[in-house]
Amino acid sequence: MIRTARPADLDPIAVLHTRARATYYAGRIPEEAYLGEAELARTREGWARAIDRPDGAVLCAERGGALVGVAAFRPDEGAMTLTQLHVDPDHWRHGIGRALHTACLDAWRGTGVDRVRLEVYEHNLRAQAFYAAQGWRPETPGAPRTGSHLTLWLDVTRATE
């Protein structure tokens, strides 16, 4: 089931976010940048702001009453931006990411958004493959990076579910 996030979801979202990030950051950046109490508190605060934003959305995926995925989007620098999409690593390859992505597509189409951007960590090859399968592409081949992240774009009008 996909639903809109509630303030009571903050702790499970922050834990899921941290677990997912550890899978692609481990061994690449210092642990304190994605683990530990201070980072968990910062992550929780960020998600609280996202849930409270009137111009964006946070969607949760549940299975058996447990939170297993989360996605967030908002306008940023003149474009709709998919800021987060995480699935609990114990639930990978069960269609949760695709269900969250489809829910985002439905929301974007419902508000007339025709193009969306995202940034994905350059070493997160699993996420890059997922996004490519959903139709996300760099604006131009060899497009500039934002630090250690690649910027991808999705033409919502052409995206398939």
C-alpha positions as CSV (number, residue, x, y, z in Angstrom):
1,M,0.0,0.0,0.0
2,I,1.2,3.5,-0.9
3,R,0.0,6.4,1.3
4,T,1.0,9.9,2.3
5,A,3.4,10.1,5.2
6,R,2.3,11.3,8.6
7,P,4.4,12.8,11.4
8,A,4.2,9.5,13.3
9,D,6.2,8.0,10.4
10,L,9.3,10.1,11.1
11,D,11.3,7.6,13.1
12,P,10.7,4.6,10.8
13,I,11.4,6.8,7.8
14,A,14.7,8.0,9.3
15,V,15.8,4.5,10.1
16,L,14.9,3.2,6.7
17,H,16.7,6.1,5.0
18,T,19.8,5.4,7.1
19,R,19.8,1.7,6.3
20,A,19.3,2.3,2.6
21,R,22.1,5.0,2.4
22,A,24.5,2.7,4.2
23,T,24.3,0.2,1.4
24,Y,25.8,2.6,-1.1
25,Y,27.9,4.9,1.1
26,A,29.7,2.2,3.1
27,G,33.4,2.2,2.3
28,R,33.1,5.3,0.1
29,I,32.5,8.2,2.6
30,P,33.1,8.4,6.4
31,E,30.5,6.6,8.5
32,E,29.7,9.7,10.5
33,A,28.3,11.2,7.3
34,Y,25.5,8.6,7.1
35,L,25.4,6.8,10.5
36,G,25.3,7.8,14.2
37,E,22.9,9.6,16.4
38,A,23.7,13.1,15.1
39,E,23.1,12.1,11.5
40,L,19.9,10.2,12.4
41,A,18.6,13.4,14.1
42,R,19.5,15.5,11.1
43,T,17.9,13.0,8.8
44,R,14.7,13.0,11.0
45,E,14.6,16.8,10.9
46,G,14.9,16.8,7.1
47,W,12.1,14.3,6.7
48,A,9.9,16.4,9.2
49,R,10.4,19.4,6.9
50,A,9.5,17.4,3.9
51,I,6.3,16.0,5.4
52,D,5.3,19.6,6.4
53,R,6.0,21.2,3.0
54,P,2.8,22.3,1.3
55,D,4.3,22.2,-2.2
56,G,5.7,18.7,-2.1
57,A,4.9,15.2,-0.9
58,V,6.3,12.3,1.0
59,L,4.8,8.9,0.1
60,C,5.3,5.7,2.2
61,A,5.1,2.1,1.1
62,E,3.8,-0.4,3.6
63,R,3.8,-4.2,3.6
64,G,2.1,-6.0,6.5
65,G,1.8,-2.8,8.4
66,A,5.6,-2.1,8.3
67,L,7.1,0.9,6.4
68,V,9.3,-0.6,3.7
69,G,9.8,2.3,1.3
70,V,9.6,6.1,1.1
71,A,9.7,8.7,-1.7
72,A,9.7,12.5,-1.5
73,F,9.4,15.2,-4.1
74,R,9.2,19.0,-4.2
75,P,9.7,21.9,-6.6
76,D,13.4,23.1,-6.5
77,E,15.1,25.6,-8.7
78,G,12.2,25.8,-11.1
79,A,11.8,22.1,-11.6
80,M,10.0,19.3,-9.8
81,T,12.6,17.2,-8.0
82,L,12.5,13.7,-6.8
83,T,14.6,14.3,-3.7
84,Q,14.4,10.8,-2.2
85,L,13.4,7.3,-3.1
86,H,14.5,4.5,-0.7
87,V,13.4,0.9,-0.2
88,D,14.5,-1.0,2.9
89,P,17.3,-3.3,1.7
90,D,15.4,-6.4,3.2
91,H,12.6,-5.6,0.7
92,W,14.6,-5.0,-2.5
93,R,13.4,-6.7,-5.7
94,H,9.7,-6.9,-4.6
95,G,8.3,-4.1,-6.7
96,I,8.2,-1.5,-3.9
97,G,10.4,1.0,-5.7
98,R,8.4,0.6,-8.8
99,A,5.1,1.1,-6.9
100,L,6.5,4.3,-5.2
101,H,7.7,5.5,-8.6
102,T,4.3,4.9,-10.1
103,A,2.6,6.8,-7.3
104,C,5.0,9.7,-7.9
105,L,4.2,9.6,-11.6
106,D,0.5,9.7,-10.8
107,A,1.0,12.7,-8.5
108,W,3.1,14.6,-11.1
109,R,0.6,13.9,-13.9
110,G,-2.3,15.0,-11.6
111,T,-0.7,18.4,-11.1
112,G,0.5,18.9,-14.7
113,V,4.2,18.3,-14.1
114,D,5.8,17.2,-17.4
115,R,9.5,17.0,-16.4
116,V,11.2,15.9,-13.2
117,R,14.9,15.8,-12.1
118,L,16.8,13.8,-9.5
119,E,20.4,13.4,-8.4
120,V,21.8,10.0,-7.8
121,Y,25.1,9.1,-6.1
122,E,27.6,8.2,-8.7
123,H,28.5,4.9,-7.0
124,N,24.9,3.8,-6.5
125,L,24.7,1.6,-9.5
126,R,21.7,-0.2,-8.3
127,A,19.7,3.0,-8.2
128,Q,21.0,4.2,-11.5
129,A,19.9,0.9,-13.1
130,F,16.4,1.3,-11.5
131,Y,16.0,4.9,-12.7
132,A,17.2,4.0,-16.2
133,A,14.6,1.2,-16.4
134,Q,11.9,3.8,-15.4
135,G,13.0,6.1,-18.3
136,W,15.3,8.6,-16.4
137,R,18.2,9.9,-18.5
138,P,20.9,12.5,-18.3
139,E,19.9,15.8,-20.0
140,T,22.8,15.3,-22.4
141,P,25.4,12.6,-22.6
142,G,28.4,13.5,-20.4
143,A,26.3,16.2,-18.7
144,P,28.1,17.9,-15.8
145,R,27.8,16.4,-12.3
146,T,26.8,18.0,-9.0
147,G,29.8,16.9,-6.9
148,S,29.5,13.1,-6.6
149,H,26.0,12.9,-8.0
150,L,24.6,12.5,-11.5
151,T,21.6,14.5,-12.5
152,L,18.9,12.6,-14.4
153,W,15.7,13.8,-16.0
154,L,12.3,12.1,-16.7
155,D,9.8,13.2,-19.3
156,V,6.7,12.4,-17.3
157,T,4.5,12.6,-20.5
158,R,6.5,9.7,-22.0
159,A,7.1,7.6,-18.9
160,T,5.5,4.2,-18.6
161,E,4.2,2.7,-15.5
